[in-house]
Amino acid sequence: MQTELSQKLGIEHAVFGFTPFPAVAAAISRAGGFGVLGAVRYTAPDELKRDLDWIEAHVDGRPYGLDVVMPAKKVEGVTEADIEAMIPEGHRQFVRDTLAKHGVPELAEGEASGWRITGWMEQVARTQLDVAFDYPIRLLANALGSPPADVVARAHDQDVLVAALAGSARHALKHKEAGIDIVVAQGYEAGGHTGEIASMVLTPEVVDAVAPLPVLAAGGIGSGRQVAAALALGAQGVWLGSLWLTTTEADLHSPALTRKLLAAGSGDTVRSRALTGKPARQLRTEWTDAWEDPDGPGTLPMPLQGLLVAEAVSRIQKYEVEPLLGTPVGQIVGRMNSERSVQAVFDDLTRGFEQAVDRVNRIAGRSGQ
């Protein structure tokens, strides 16, 4: 699965794997792909440094990258406390009532929420970059549009490629104008923040819009056949995220959540603002349903919603309250039916890719050439 982009980066397969787990990122790179560590959950620079040290020690010299979330426009002088103060009391009461309805225990006295959304805030993302640029990362990806111009320039000064996700050709063109090196065309099927255009339509639209920039196809890809289809549509690689959640290297800390993922079908996800305030595809649960209830208060805009539900999400995860327990994941969850190693996933992807290419060659009368 070689393309011009994969050759430029020195990787065997044009498979880019986004993951919040250092062990998964390192395994993806060792398997011949390109591991990309999601940084949004790191609120302290030392935590990110610790995990980048670990990746460096376990990646066998293979390339890897980092994914951050930061807005293109800077907002000065706004602190987390300022944002917290904007959250209406009615929304806080709704969270308390929903948790009480399902008997979710409180955190222990003095125990801090293990999940915070502050990684969406620019000042936090910039501290992450200060750490990351001390490491030989080859790619910096931003999941919230183009990074600020000074960040793009800083990355280029250090010979780091910059990628940005796009849900439409219009967004992709803005990335090109901002000097982005790689556009990730993320379709409606994808997990996490995603737009409303499906991958089969979006990928060729973005490829044509930003040519000759390389494009990675994302959303609904979990087999070698789908990788072959993405490359046939003009992409120079694929960006996979959900597929790694049920690998043996993933550290979900929740057997109940793993069971839910393995049992879910492709119709068991929903685009909901319940987690961050922006539409994000995730497992449909009684938690996401509660936020869609017309009798409820509705969700708040980003980043208010993320701060509002941070402690609630931590409690749901810690106590594995299954009716409420969910995670961002794409429609490809219907193919995630067993726990496998990252290497086993790659073996399946490459085998399926070869079979798909052979089949197309036979159809085109090129068998054996």
Stockholm file with secondary structure:
# STOCKHOLM 1.0

chainA/1-369         MQTELSQKLGIEHAVFGFTPFPAVAAAISRAGGFGVLGAVRYTAPDELKRDLDWIEAHVDGRPYGLDVVMPAKKVEGVTEADIEAMIPEGHRQFVRDTLAKHGVPELAEGEASGWRITGWMEQVARTQLDVAFDYPIRLLANALGSPPADVVARAHDQDVLVAALAGSARHALKHKEAGIDIVVAQGYEAGGHTGEIASMVLTPEVVDAVAPLPVLAAGGIGSGRQVAAALALGAQGVWLGSLWLTTTEADLHSPALTRKLLAAGSGDTVRSRALTGKPARQLRTEWTDAWEDPDGPGTLPMPLQGLLVAEAVSRIQKYEVEPLLGTPVGQIVGRMNSERSVQAVFDDLTRGFEQAVDRVNRIAGRSGQ
#=GR chainA/1-369 SS CCCHHHHHHTCSSCEEEEESCHHHHHHHHHTTSEEEEECTTCCSHHHHHHHHHHHHHHSTTCCEEEEECCCSSCCTTCCHHHHHTTSCHHHHHHHHHHHHHTTCCCCCTTCCCSCCCGGGSHHHHHHHHHHHTTTTCCEEEESSSSCCHHHHHHHHHTTCEEEEEESSHHHHHHHHHTTCSEEEEECTTSSEECCSSCHHHHHHHHHHHHTTSCEEEESSCCSHHHHHHHHHTTCSEEEECGGGGGBTTCCCSCHHHHHHHHHCCTTSEEEESTTTSSCEEEECCHHHHHHHCTTSCCCCCTTHHHHHHHHHHHHHHHTTCTTTCCCBCCGGGGGCCSCBCHHHHHHHHHHHHHHHHHHHHHHTTCTTC
#=GC SS_cons         CCCHHHHHHTCSSCEEEEESCHHHHHHHHHTTSEEEEECTTCCSHHHHHHHHHHHHHHSTTCCEEEEECCCSSCCTTCCHHHHHTTSCHHHHHHHHHHHHHTTCCCCCTTCCCSCCCGGGSHHHHHHHHHHHTTTTCCEEEESSSSCCHHHHHHHHHTTCEEEEEESSHHHHHHHHHTTCSEEEEECTTSSEECCSSCHHHHHHHHHHHHTTSCEEEESSCCSHHHHHHHHHTTCSEEEECGGGGGBTTCCCSCHHHHHHHHHCCTTSEEEESTTTSSCEEEECCHHHHHHHCTTSCCCCCTTHHHHHHHHHHHHHHHTTCTTTCCCBCCGGGGGCCSCBCHHHHHHHHHHHHHHHHHHHHHHTTCTTC
//
